[in-house]
């Protein structure tokens, strides 16, 4: 039976930072430096993209674009995005360590995968300077993937497949249908689908739910179910093969994927 050889994991909202909250305040504050107010909801929309591309997407969203035009008397431009990014990146570097706690069950799940011989790599919408702050904190806590591919390392980021393909090449694993991409954002799921890998979305610990662990714990069962349904719909639109609640459920999800492989199934991104 063909088995899964590698899992390529996202970072914020997937392994660390319950609710993917580190970038949110930085986006809001960065736009405020240019006298344009945005909401956290505006910032969450393109989450998972490379951060410069993310800023461009936020700035060109209709509500923010109109606010920018009203304040500056012109349309939002690539030069404006570059200027905001120069302010944003140091803010995100400063905040990432404050949100570096592991999502419950993450270390145990990764350990279970490694015990089965599954290689662990990662891709992220974070830039290399942001990851240089986060990586040693994660390593000190017990998590160090074999490969870390950052936004800006390659000519195109998510949802292109380039970071995934590069991670797979660095790990020396193929074919793509023996690799699983795990992410909390639709664009991160799209990255895996474009690369032809299996894709597993995380419904409740990341960007779509957007809640801290403490706030999430207060939700009634029906509210959790609504969040789960919303996340599943958004990720399945980007060809998610499976949506689970959190990374703690990943070992069982991979067993199910291997059962599907044995039955002749292929990842949705490979036309299965």
N, C-alpha and C positions, 0 to 999 in steps of 0.2 A: 504493500500500500504506500502511495506517495504521501509523505507527511510534511508538515510545515517546518521549514528550515530557519526562518527568521521572522521576528516581529520588529517593525519600525514604529517607534512610539513618538507621539508629539510630547510636548512638555507641559505648559500651563493648561490647567483644566483636565489634563490626562494623567500625569504622574505627580505633579506638584501644583500648588495654588488652586485649591478648591474654589470653583466659581470663576476661574481665570480673571482675577481681579487686579493683578499688578498693572496691566497696561491701561486700565480704564481711566484712572485719575490722571495719568500722564497725558492721555489724549485730550481730556477736558482742559487741563491746565495749559497745555501747549497751544491750543486754539485760543484760549483766553489771553495769552500773551500777545495775540494779534487782534484783540478786541472783538472776537467773535465767540459767542457763547454756544457750546454744543452740550447735548445731554449724553449721559452714559449710553442710552439706547442708540444714539447716532454712532457712537464709537464702536458698539458691539456688532453692528451689521456686517462689516467686512472682516471680522476677526478670523485670524488664521493666515491671512495674506502677509507677504513681506511688509514690514512696517511703513516703508515709503509708499508702496502701492496702496496700503491701507489708508494712509493720510490722503492720498489723491482721491480714493473712493469716497471718503467722508466729505472732503471739500466739494466734491461734485454732486453729492446727494442733493435733491431739490431744495430741502429746507435750509441746509447749511450754505449751499451755493447762493441762495437768495439773501441770507444774512450777510455773507461775505460781500456781495455786490452792493448791498445797502450801506455797509460800513466803509468799503474801500472804493466804491464807484467803478468797479471793473469786475470781470469774471475771475474766478479762482483759476490759477495757472500752475504749471509744473514748477515754476520758480517759487511760487508761494508754498507749494508742498515741500520743496527742498528747504526753505527757510524754517518751516514748522518742524520738519524732521530734525534739523540741527538743534532745536530747542527740546524736542520730544525725547530723543535718544538718551541724553544724560538723565532726564527725569525717570525714564523707564529703568535705566541702570541702577539708579538710586532706590527704586521701589521694589525691584525684583527680589532682593534678598529678604525683604519684609514679608513676602508672599511665597517663600520657598518651602513651606511645610509640605510633607508628603500627603497625598490623598489616602485616606484609610484603605488598607489592603494592597497598596501599590507595591511595596517592597516584597510582600509575601507572594503576590502574583508573579512578579518578575523573577523571584527566586524559583518558583514552581516551573516557569518556562525554561529557565536555565538548567534546572535539574533534568529536564527532558532533552537537553542538547539544543534548544532553540536559541539562536543568536539574537542579540538585542542591539538594535541601532536606533537612531533618532533623526527626525527632521523637525525644523521649527521655523515659525515666522519671526522669531527673535533674530537680531543681528549678532555678529560675533562679539562686539563689545558687551552686549547685554549678557550673552552666555558666558563670557569670561568671568562675570560676577557670580552667575548661578552655578556653574559647573563645580567649583570647589566646595560649595555649600552642599550640593547634592551628593558629591563623592564622600564628604565627611559623614553624611547620614546613611551611606551604604548603597548609593546608586551611581554607577558610572557606565553608560552604554559604550559599546565598542567604537561606534561612529557617531559623530554629531555634525549634521549638515545644517548650516544656518542660512537665513535669508541674506542674499548678497554674495554668497559663496559661488553661485552659478549665474549665468546670464538671465535666467527666468526663475521665479519662485512659484508658489502655489497659485492656481491649480495645475500648473505644468507638471510633468512627471520627472523633471530633471533632477531634483533633489533626491527623489526616491531611487532613480536609476543609479545615481552617484553613490548613495548609501549602499545599495545592493552590490555595486562593483567593489566598493571598499571592503565589504564583508566577504565578497567572493561567493555570493549565493545567487542561484538561478534554478529553474525558470521563475518568472514572476508569479506564477500561480502556486508557488510554494512559499510565498511571503505574505504576511498580514500587515496592513497599515492600520494603526489605532489612533483615533483623533476625536476631539470634541467639537470640531467645526465642520460645517459642510464643505468648505473649500479644502480642508485637509483630507476629507474623505474623497473629494474630487481628485486630489493629487494621487492617491493610491489607485483609484479607478483608472486614471489616465495612464498609470504605469503598468496596469494589468494585474495588480495584486488583489488579494482578498482585502476587504475593508470592514472594519468594526468601529462603529460610532459609539460614543459615550454620551448618554442622555442627560444625566443628572449632576455631574460634577464639574461641568465646564461652562462654556460661553453661552450656550442657549438658555440654560437655567439661570446662570449668572449670580447665584446666591452663595454667600459664605456658608461654611459648614454649619455654623451656629444657626443662621437663618433657615437653612434647609431643614435642620432638625425640627423646627417648629411647624413645618408644613403638614397639613392634614392629608390623609391618604388620597383624597380626590384631587387635591392640588398637585400632588406628586404625579398622579396618573395623567393629569392634563399636561404637565411639563414633559413627561415621558412621550406622550402622543405627539406633541409638537416637535420635539427633537427627532423622533423617528421619521416624521413626515419630511422635515427639512433635510435630513441626511439621506433618506431613501431617494429624494429627488436628485441627489448627487451620486447615486448608484451604490449606497451602502449595502453590503451583503448581510449585515447583522447590526442591530443596535442593542446595546446592553446598558445597564445603569451606570456602572463604573468599572475601572480597571480591575477591581477585585473579582469581577466576573469573567475576566479574560481567559484564564486557564480552561474553564468549562466551554467558553465560546470556541476556543481553538480545537477542542475535542470534537465539537459539533461540526466545525469546518472540515476537519479531517474525515468525519463520517460522510459529509457531502462529497468530498473528493473521491472517496471510495465508491460512492454511488454514481460517479461520472460527472458531477457538477463542476462548473467553472465559475470564476469570479464574474460578477456582472460587468465589470469594466473590460473583460476579455470577450464579451459577447455571450456569456453563459446565461 
